[in-house]
Amino acid sequence: MPTAAKLVAALCFAVVGWLAANAHIPALGENAAFGAFREISAFLGIIVGWRLMGSRVGQSYSDAVGSGLLTSIALVFFSLLGFSTYMMIKQSTKMVYDGPMEAVLGIFQYMMENAQAMLTPGVLGILIIGGGLGGYLSEWTARRWR
């Protein structure tokens, strides 16, 4: 059931995904082609915000901030999983892997490498502050518009 709180959560986490991806771009290097990286991250923020944060409103503000932080963590996980899978498929077309199990393990290797590259103050600050603020705004919206 669409609610105003789900819409606000989706919009807030789309912004968080966009800003976090934008802050992560310098860590990718000068020669990296990032294409629609920001747009895909924002789209994942919409999905995670709507499904996860939007369904957790209706409690206290402190619970909402905690749910917002959880939603930021889920956004990071699904972004890492999606982009790492894409990188693995791109590498598998170049016949880098010896078998399918090595390719699946390659996904997790890329996830760990990308997660380490994300550990910058800018990205972490956006995820923490944006997640808490997104949770707070979603709860505020749920209390104002039912």
C-alpha positions as CSV (number, residue, x, y, z in Angstrom):
1,M,0.0,0.0,0.0
2,P,1.6,3.3,-1.1
3,T,1.9,5.8,1.7
4,A,3.5,9.2,2.0
5,A,6.1,7.8,4.4
6,K,7.2,5.2,1.8
7,L,7.5,7.9,-0.8
8,V,9.6,10.1,1.4
9,A,11.7,7.1,2.4
10,A,12.3,6.2,-1.3
11,L,13.2,9.8,-2.1
12,C,15.5,10.3,0.9
13,F,17.4,7.1,0.2
14,A,17.6,7.9,-3.6
15,V,19.4,11.1,-2.5
16,V,21.6,9.1,-0.1
17,G,22.5,6.6,-2.9
18,W,23.2,9.4,-5.4
19,L,25.4,11.4,-2.9
20,A,27.3,8.3,-1.7
21,A,28.0,7.2,-5.2
22,N,29.1,10.7,-6.1
23,A,31.4,10.7,-3.1
24,H,32.8,7.3,-4.0
25,I,33.7,8.3,-7.6
26,P,37.2,9.8,-6.7
27,A,38.1,6.4,-5.1
28,L,37.5,4.6,-8.4
29,G,40.5,6.3,-10.0
30,E,41.0,8.7,-12.9
31,N,40.7,6.1,-15.7
32,A,37.5,4.5,-14.3
33,A,34.4,4.6,-16.5
34,F,31.5,4.9,-14.1
35,G,28.7,5.3,-16.6
36,A,25.3,5.3,-14.9
37,F,26.8,4.5,-11.5
38,R,25.1,7.3,-9.7
39,E,21.7,6.7,-11.3
40,I,21.8,3.0,-10.5
41,S,22.7,3.7,-6.9
42,A,19.8,6.2,-6.7
43,F,17.5,3.6,-8.1
44,L,18.6,1.1,-5.6
45,G,18.0,3.7,-2.9
46,I,14.5,4.1,-4.1
47,I,13.8,0.4,-3.9
48,V,15.5,-0.1,-0.5
49,G,13.9,3.0,0.9
50,W,10.4,2.1,-0.2
51,R,10.6,-1.6,0.8
52,L,12.8,-1.5,4.0
53,M,12.5,2.0,5.5
54,G,8.9,2.5,4.4
55,S,7.7,-0.6,6.1
56,R,9.4,0.3,9.4
57,V,7.7,3.6,10.2
58,G,5.2,4.1,13.0
59,Q,7.4,3.6,16.0
60,S,9.6,6.1,17.9
61,Y,12.0,8.6,16.3
62,S,15.0,6.8,17.8
63,D,13.8,3.5,16.2
64,A,13.3,5.3,12.9
65,V,16.9,6.6,13.0
66,G,18.1,3.1,13.7
67,S,16.0,1.8,10.8
68,G,17.4,4.5,8.6
69,L,20.9,3.3,9.4
70,L,19.9,-0.2,8.7
71,T,18.5,0.9,5.4
72,S,21.8,2.6,4.5
73,I,23.6,-0.6,5.3
74,A,21.2,-2.6,3.1
75,L,21.7,0.0,0.3
76,V,25.5,-0.5,0.5
77,F,25.1,-4.3,0.5
78,F,22.8,-4.4,-2.5
79,S,24.9,-1.8,-4.4
80,L,28.1,-3.8,-3.7
81,L,26.4,-7.0,-4.8
82,G,24.9,-5.6,-8.0
83,F,28.0,-3.8,-9.1
84,S,30.3,-6.7,-8.2
85,T,28.1,-9.1,-10.1
86,Y,28.3,-6.8,-13.1
87,M,32.1,-6.6,-12.8
88,M,32.3,-10.4,-12.6
89,I,30.2,-10.9,-15.7
90,K,32.3,-8.3,-17.5
91,Q,35.4,-10.2,-16.5
92,S,33.9,-13.6,-17.3
93,T,33.3,-12.6,-20.9
94,K,37.1,-12.1,-21.1
95,M,37.5,-15.8,-19.9
96,V,39.3,-14.7,-16.7
97,Y,37.7,-17.5,-14.6
98,D,38.4,-21.2,-14.8
99,G,35.0,-22.2,-13.8
100,P,31.6,-21.1,-12.4
101,M,32.6,-21.4,-8.8
102,E,35.6,-19.2,-9.3
103,A,33.4,-16.6,-10.9
104,V,30.9,-16.7,-8.0
105,L,33.9,-16.3,-5.6
106,G,35.0,-13.4,-7.8
107,I,31.8,-11.5,-6.9
108,F,32.7,-11.6,-3.2
109,Q,36.3,-10.6,-4.0
110,Y,35.0,-7.6,-5.9
111,M,32.6,-6.8,-3.0
112,M,35.5,-6.8,-0.5
113,E,37.7,-4.6,-2.7
114,N,34.9,-2.1,-3.4
115,A,33.9,-2.1,0.3
116,Q,37.5,-1.2,1.3
117,A,37.5,1.6,-1.3
118,M,34.2,2.9,0.1
119,L,35.7,3.4,3.6
120,T,36.3,7.1,3.2
121,P,35.0,9.8,5.5
122,G,32.8,11.3,2.8
123,V,31.0,8.1,1.9
124,L,30.6,7.0,5.5
125,G,29.4,10.4,6.6
126,I,26.8,10.5,3.8
127,L,25.6,7.0,4.7
128,I,25.4,7.6,8.4
129,I,24.0,11.1,8.4
130,G,21.8,10.5,5.4
131,G,20.5,7.2,6.8
132,G,19.6,8.8,10.1
133,L,18.0,11.8,8.5
134,G,16.1,9.7,6.0
135,G,14.7,7.5,8.9
136,Y,13.8,10.6,10.9
137,L,12.0,12.3,7.9
138,S,10.2,9.1,7.1
139,E,8.9,8.8,10.6
140,W,8.0,12.5,10.7
141,T,6.0,12.0,7.5
142,A,4.2,9.0,8.8
143,R,3.1,10.9,11.8
144,R,1.9,13.9,9.8
145,W,0.2,12.2,6.8
146,R,-1.6,9.0,7.3
